Amino acid sequence: MGNRSRALVIALGIFFVGVAVLAKFYAYPTLAVAPADQVAHTVSVGADATIFSVADLAEKTGVELESRRTVRGDVVAAERIGKALGRDVVVFDTAVVTDDSKDYKFPDDTTKDAAKTELAPLSFVQERVVLDAHTGEAVRWNPSDPGDNSGEYITTTLKPEDRLKPEEGSPFFQGHEGLVLKFPFGTEKKTYKFWDTTTRKAYPISFKREAELNGLKVYVFEQDVPKQDLPQAKPLLVPGKLVGEQGLDSVEVQRSYQNTRTLWIEPVTGAIIKGQEQQLATLDYQGDAKVTATRVTIAYDDATVKKNIEGARENGRDEGGYQDKAAQLQLIGFWVPLVALVVGLLLLGLVVVLSIRRRPASG
């Protein structure tokens, strides 16, 4: 091999090693970031549920519940908060509406306290969360300026004045913690902490097994939220006859809740492909469960799972498609660095071997 050929091979070897380093330590970290402008919709369905009808003051069985979640990113807030904290963050506004009617819509006139009418949904929760753009971990952001509305909050009404902001020691909301909407890029087979909106706390969620959903490899995680009383802003009163106290017009009861949550995670992107919850909420009197408020096993419907895997357009935007996104990240984060490094080292090794072979014998 001549000097010019040797120089060319060395240059190519260095080039491929450089490609490996750039792909692994620059391109992959740049791409492995949750999109700040993400919009996502999921639909969960729970058949044969038991709920408590406020209108009838009785349990209803055989009910089909539908829960719709909307997630919308706030790019401006993410940039501002990220700059203030000195880290990459994303900010998402989420809303979850659960009802026994399909595709529930709030009344057009929300100024008449619609949340207290028979037109209100069975459940409504709205949150703003700030997340680390790489790990999906909740980031505390509660600006001191009372006029700054960019901070995290949680509420069960449509009224802005009802939004609860983080308060240290509060029984109602101390701030988000743990994973909330996604798992880290490169999800590991271990135990994380995952947010439970109802109790407003994070609990351990553990890897259980590998599985496949429509041909996509996923990690299955399970979480047990133990039975506990939910804090009440004011006493919860019901007619005495509901709890066997026929002689009392009303008695104070306590709402309790427990849940078993199962999540199917695409491990490269950390995306939640499917979620399922086995919820049980009861009205307890003198320590005993007297009325079932909610008993349901509710999970993403097939269309949501398919969208999350294969992708689809909804309201003019692309959503889901994590099978292709995982393949792209796997290519950039693993295969490109590996192949480029091997090729680069082989080329450099070739130069060394040929140089040794051409070295004249001494003596």
TIBAVEX-27039 format. One record per residue (C-alpha): residue number from 0; residue in three letters; x, y, z. Coordinates in steps of 0.05 Angstrom, whole numbers, plus 5000, padded with zeros to 4 digits. Each point is the difference from the previous one (the first is absolute). Layout:
BEGIN
   resi   resn      x      y      z
    NUM    ALA      X      Y      Z
...
//
This chain:
BEGIN
   resi   resn      x      y      z
      0    MET   5000   5000   5000
      1    GLY   5028   5068   4979
      2    ASN   5005   5060   5044
      3    ARG   4940   5034   4967
      4    SER   4957   4937   5006
      5    ARG   5022   4992   5072
      6    ALA   4981   5072   5015
      7    LEU   4932   4991   4967
      8    VAL   4985   4937   5040
      9    ILE   5022   5034   5065
     10    ALA   4955   5059   4984
     11    LEU   4941   4954   4986
     12    GLY   5013   4962   5064
     13    ILE   5001   5064   5041
     14    PHE   4937   5024   4964
     15    PHE   4960   4937   5017
     16    VAL   5023   5002   5073
     17    GLY   4979   5073   5002
     18    VAL   4932   4981   4971
     19    ALA   4992   4948   5055
     20    VAL   5017   5051   5055
     21    LEU   4954   5054   4971
     22    ALA   4942   4952   4991
     23    LYS   5006   4972   5070
     24    PHE   5015   5062   5040
     25    TYR   4969   5056   4959
     26    ALA   4947   4976   4950
     27    TYR   4966   4951   5047
     28    PRO   4995   5047   5061
     29    THR   4974   5054   4953
     30    LEU   4945   4954   4973
     31    ALA   4983   4965   5066
     32    VAL   4960   5059   5026
     33    ALA   4925   5004   5011
     34    PRO   4970   5048   4949
     35    ALA   4978   5065   5033
     36    ASP   4943   5009   4951
     37    GLN   4971   4931   5007
     38    VAL   4924   4990   4997
     39    ALA   4971   4932   5017
     40    HIS   4932   4969   5011
     41    THR   4984   4934   5033
     42    VAL   4934   4964   5011
     43    SER   4990   4949   5055
     44    VAL   4938   4956   5007
     45    GLY   4975   4961   5061
     46    ALA   4942   4952   4990
     47    ASP   4955   4972   5055
     48    ALA   5019   5054   5050
     49    THR   4964   5016   5065
     50    ILE   4990   5074   5017
     51    PHE   4961   5040   5050
     52    SER   4945   5042   4969
     53    VAL   4992   5066   5036
     54    ALA   4934   5012   4965
     55    ASP   4971   4933   5022
     56    LEU   5038   4995   5066
     57    ALA   5015   4928   4983
     58    GLU   5052   4955   4969
     59    LYS   4995   4986   4925
     60    THR   5030   4936   4971
     61    GLY   5016   4979   4929
     62    VAL   5022   5070   4981
     63    GLU   5050   5013   4944
     64    LEU   5048   5056   5016
     65    GLU   5041   5039   4951
     66    SER   5060   5042   5020
     67    ARG   5031   5050   4951
     68    ARG   5068   5032   5013
     69    THR   5028   5059   4962
     70    VAL   5073   5021   5007
     71    ARG   5024   5065   4970
     72    GLY   5070   5030   5004
     73    ASP   5014   5072   5016
     74    VAL   5063   5018   4961
     75    VAL   5006   5072   5026
     76    ALA   4995   4978   5072
     77    ALA   5050   4944   4989
     78    GLU   5052   5047   4971
     79    ARG   4991   5051   5056
     80    ILE   5000   4949   5057
     81    GLY   5058   4962   4969
     82    LYS   5041   5064   4996
     83    ALA   4983   5017   5073
     84    LEU   5019   4931   5024
     85    GLY   5059   4989   4954
     86    ARG   4975   4933   4974
     87    ASP   4958   4971   4943
     88    VAL   4927   4995   5022
     89    VAL   4933   4991   4967
     90    VAL   4934   5028   5026
     91    PHE   4935   4963   4988
     92    ASP   4928   5018   5015
     93    THR   4958   4938   5009
     94    ALA   4926   4989   5008
     95    VAL   4965   4934   5015
     96    VAL   4924   4994   4995
     97    THR   4965   4936   5021
     98    ASP   4926   4988   4991
     99    ASP   4949   4946   4985
    100    SER   4983   5033   4933
    101    LYS   5044   4995   4939
    102    ASP   5041   5061   4978
    103    TYR   4974   5043   5057
    104    LYS   4998   5075   4987
    105    PHE   4996   5054   5053
    106    PRO   4938   5045   4997
    107    ASP   5010   5061   4956
    108    ASP   4984   5046   5058
    109    THR   5051   4987   5054
    110    THR   4984   5064   5038
    111    LYS   4941   4970   5036
    112    ASP   5041   4953   5043
    113    ALA   4990   4943   4952
    114    ALA   5045   4956   5043
    115    LYS   4944   4998   5052
    116    THR   4944   4980   4952
    117    GLU   4977   4933   4974
    118    LEU   5038   5017   4936
    119    ALA   5067   4994   5034
    120    PRO   5045   4940   4983
    121    LEU   5011   4945   5050
    122    SER   5072   5022   5007
    123    PHE   5043   5057   4974
    124    VAL   5073   5016   5015
    125    GLN   5043   5054   4968
    126    GLU   5074   5007   5014
    127    ARG   5062   5038   4978
    128    VAL   5064   4961   5007
    129    VAL   5073   5019   4989
    130    LEU   5043   4941   4980
    131    ASP   5074   4988   4986
    132    ALA   5003   4994   4924
    133    HIS   5046   4939   5003
    134    THR   4977   4959   5060
    135    GLY   4926   5018   5005
    136    GLU   5010   5015   5074
    137    ALA   4956   5054   5031
    138    VAL   5036   5066   5012
    139    ARG   4974   5047   5054
    140    TRP   4982   5069   4973
    141    ASN   4959   5046   5044
    142    PRO   5018   5073   4983
    143    SER   4999   5049   5058
    144    ASP   4965   5053   4958
    145    PRO   4925   4991   5012
    146    GLY   4986   5028   4931
    147    ASP   5043   4946   4967
    148    ASN   4953   4944   4978
    149    SER   5054   4956   4970
    150    GLY   5007   4956   5062
    151    GLU   4974   4930   5010
    152    TYR   4930   4990   5028
    153    ILE   4942   4951   5006
    154    THR   4926   5012   5000
    155    THR   4934   4963   4993
    156    THR   4959   5058   4973
    157    LEU   5003   5047   4940
    158    LYS   5009   5061   5044
    159    PRO   5070   5030   4999
    160    GLU   4992   5024   5072
    161    ASP   4992   4927   5023
    162    ARG   5068   4979   4976
    163    LEU   5043   4972   5057
    164    LYS   5073   5020   4997
    165    PRO   5054   4962   5038
    166    GLU   5002   5014   5074
    167    GLU   5049   4967   5047
    168    GLY   4964   4955   5050
    169    SER   4932   5007   4966
    170    PRO   4955   4939   5004
    171    PHE   4973   5018   4931
    172    PHE   5059   5015   4954
    173    GLN   5074   5008   5016
    174    GLY   5023   4997   4927
    175    HIS   5011   4946   4948
    176    GLU   5053   4947   5011
    177    GLY   5027   4939   4965
    178    LEU   4983   4982   4929
    179    VAL   4935   5029   4975
    180    LEU   4986   4993   4925
    181    LYS   5059   4958   4974
    182    PHE   5059   4958   5021
    183    PRO   5074   5018   4987
    184    PHE   5031   4990   4931
    185    GLY   5034   4932   5007
    186    THR   4952   4974   5052
    187    GLU   5033   4949   5046
    188    LYS   4972   4937   5031
    189    LYS   4995   5028   5070
    190    THR   4954   5036   5049
    191    TYR   4982   5074   4989
    192    LYS   4951   5046   5034
    193    PHE   4937   5018   4962
    194    TRP   4949   5055   5014
    195    ASP   4929   4983   5021
    196    THR   4954   5058   4987
    197    THR   4944   4979   5047
    198    THR   5044   4997   5063
    199    ARG   5048   5053   4972
    200    LYS   5061   4959   5020
    201    ALA   5051   4956   4965
    202    TYR   5006   4926   5015
    203    PRO   5049   4946   4978
    204    ILE   4986   4968   4933
    205    SER   5041   4938   4985
    206    PHE   5022   4963   4937
    207    LYS   4964   4933   4995
    208    ARG   5012   4970   4931
    209    GLU   5012   5011   4926
    210    ALA   4941   4994   4953
    211    GLU   4977   5017   4930
    212    LEU   4943   5045   4978
    213    ASN   4984   4995   4926
    214    GLY   5071   4976   4987
    215    LEU   5033   5055   5041
    216    LYS   5046   4979   5057
    217    VAL   4979   5034   5065
    218    TYR   5018   4998   5073
    219    VAL   4942   4988   5048
    220    PHE   5000   5038   5066
    221    GLU   4951   4993   5058
    222    GLN   4983   5046   5058
    223    ASP   4958   4989   5062
    224    VAL   4969   5062   5030
    225    PRO   4979   4977   5070
    226    LYS   4931   5013   5027
    227    GLN   4997   5067   5035
    228    ASP   4953   5056   5020
    229    LEU   4999   5060   4953
    230    PRO   5004   5068   5034
    231    GLN   4936   5041   4997
    232    ALA   4997   5075   4996
    233    LYS   4934   4997   5036
    234    PRO   4959   4944   5034
    235    LEU   4968   4951   4952
    236    LEU   4928   4990   5021
    237    VAL   4951   4947   4975
    238    PRO   4931   4978   5022
    239    GLY   5004   4954   5060
    240    LYS   4961   4945   4966
    241    LEU   5057   4990   4950
    242    VAL   5044   4973   5056
    243    GLY   4947   4965   5042
    244    GLU   4984   5059   5046
    245    GLN   4926   5004   4986
    246    GLY   4986   5049   5056
    247    LEU   5050   5053   4977
    248    ASP   4987   5051   4945
    249    SER   5074   5004   4983
    250    VAL   5066   4971   5022
    251    GLU   5072   5017   4984
    252    VAL   5037   4948   4959
    253    GLN   5071   4993   4976
    254    ARG   5019   4986   4928
    255    SER   5054   4946   4993
    256    TYR   5038   4979   4938
    257    GLN   5047   4946   4975
    258    ASN   5028   4983   4931
    259    THR   5042   4948   4964
    260    ARG   5032   5034   4939
    261    THR   5033   4962   4942
    262    LEU   5040   5036   4947
    263    TRP   5028   4973   4935
    264    ILE   5063   5041   4983
    265    GLU   5039   5005   4935
    266    PRO   5070   4998   5032
    267    VAL   5040   5040   4948
    268    THR   4956   5062   5002
    269    GLY   4968   4988   5069
    270    ALA   4931   5011   4970
    271    ILE   4938   4971   5033
    272    ILE   4969   4956   4947
    273    LYS   4944   4973   5043
    274    GLY   4974   5014   5069
    275    GLN   4951   4962   5044
    276    GLU   4972   5015   5069
    277    GLN   4960   4958   5049
    278    GLN   4968   5053   5043
    279    LEU   4958   4992   5062
    280    ALA   4971   5061   5036
    281    THR   4951   4993   5058
    282    LEU   4962   5042   5049
    283    ASP   5020   4977   5070
    284    TYR   4961   5010   5064
    285    GLN   5031   4987   5068
    286    GLY   5058   4964   4967
    287    ASP   4959   4954   4956
    288    ALA   4987   5005   4925
    289    LYS   4925   5010   4991
    290    VAL   4991   5025   4929
    291    THR   5039   4987   4936
    292    ALA   5016   5067   4969
    293    THR   5039   4970   4941
    294    ARG   5022   4929   4983
    295    VAL   5029   4993   4931
    296    THR   5055   4970   4958
    297    ILE   5014   5053   4948
    298    ALA   5053   4997   4944
    299    TYR   5021   5034   4935
    300    ASP   4954   4979   4943
    301    ASP   5028   4962   4940
    302    ALA   5000   5063   4956
    303    THR   5044   5037   5050
    304    VAL   5049   4943   5006
    305    LYS   5004   4994   4924
    306    LYS   5011   5075   4993
    307    ASN   5055   4999   5052
    308    ILE   5036   4945   4963
    309    GLU   4988   5016   4926
    310    GLY   4982   5074   5003
    311    ALA   4939   5037   4974
    312    ARG   4977   5070   4984
    313    GLU   4951   5032   5049
    314    ASN   4973   5070   4993
    315    GLY   5052   5013   4945
    316    ARG   5060   4978   5042
    317    ASP   5042   4937   5001
    318    GLU   4995   4962   5065
    319    GLY   5031   4936   5026
    320    GLY   5042   4959   4952
    321    TYR   5049   4977   5053
    322    GLN   5021   4938   4962
    323    ASP   5034   5042   4946
    324    LYS   5026   5051   5051
    325    ALA   5032   4944   5040
    326    ALA   5032   4970   4938
    327    GLN   5029   5069   4981
    328    LEU   5028   5011   5070
    329    GLN   5028   4929   5002
    330    LEU   5034   5012   4933
    331    ILE   5032   5066   5023
    332    GLY   5015   4979   5071
    333    PHE   5025   4929   4988
    334    TRP   5010   4975   4930
    335    VAL   5032   5061   4967
    336    PRO   5051   5009   5057
    337    LEU   5015   4925   5001
    338    VAL   5008   4991   4925
    339    ALA   5039   5065   4992
    340    LEU   5047   4983   5057
    341    VAL   5013   4930   4974
    342    VAL   5014   5025   4929
    343    GLY   5045   5056   5027
    344    LEU   5040   4953   5044
    345    LEU   5006   4949   4944
    346    LEU   5028   5053   4953
    347    LEU   5049   5026   5051
    348    GLY   5019   4928   5018
    349    LEU   5012   4985   4926
    350    VAL   5050   5057   4996
    351    VAL   5037   4974   5061
    352    VAL   5003   4928   4974
    353    LEU   5024   5021   4931
    354    SER   5052   5046   5030
    355    ILE   5027   4943   5043
    356    ARG   5002   4952   4941
    357    ARG   5038   5050   4957
    358    ARG   5052   5015   5054
    359    PRO   5067   4974   4975
    360    ALA   5034   4946   5041
    361    SER   5060   5025   5040
    362    GLY   5070   4970   4994
//
